[in-house]
C-alpha cells in the first residue's frame, strides 16, 4: 500500500492522476482464454478442427451447420422493396407533397417516405451549393476584370 506522500506525488490536488502517471502501473495485462488457446494450438490443429466441423455439418449435424453458417455467411439485412416513383426533383416542395400523397394512398410506407424526403433534401442542398459556387465564380470573374 502506498503512503500518503507517494499518493500525493502521483496525483494532482483534485486527486486525479498527474500527467505522465499511468492509472495502474503495477497491473499486468491479463491473458484472455482466447489468447491462451491460440498459443496452445497450431495451424494444422485448427485446420483439422474446421475440416471435422464441415464433415459433421455435411453429415447432417445441425448444430455444426448453424455454427459454421454463423461464421461464414454474413447476416441478412433488412432491405426495402424496390419502388418506382416519379418525382419532379427540380421542384422539391412539390416532390415532397407527392411523396406524402403516396404515403396517404398506401403506395409507400412512412419509412420509405422519410428516406425519399431525406434524399430529396440532400439533393436540394447539393443543387443550392452548386448554384452558390457558380454565383461566387461569376462575382470573382467580375472583380478580377
Secondary structure, DSSP 4 states (H G I P E B T S, - for coil): ---HHHHHHHB-TTSSBPTT--TTTTPPPPPPHHHHHHHH--HHHHHHHHHHHHHHHHTT-HHHHHHHHHHHSPPP---PPP------TTSHHHHHHHHHHHHHHTSS-HHHHHHHHHHHHHHHHHHHHHHHHHHHHHHHHHHH-
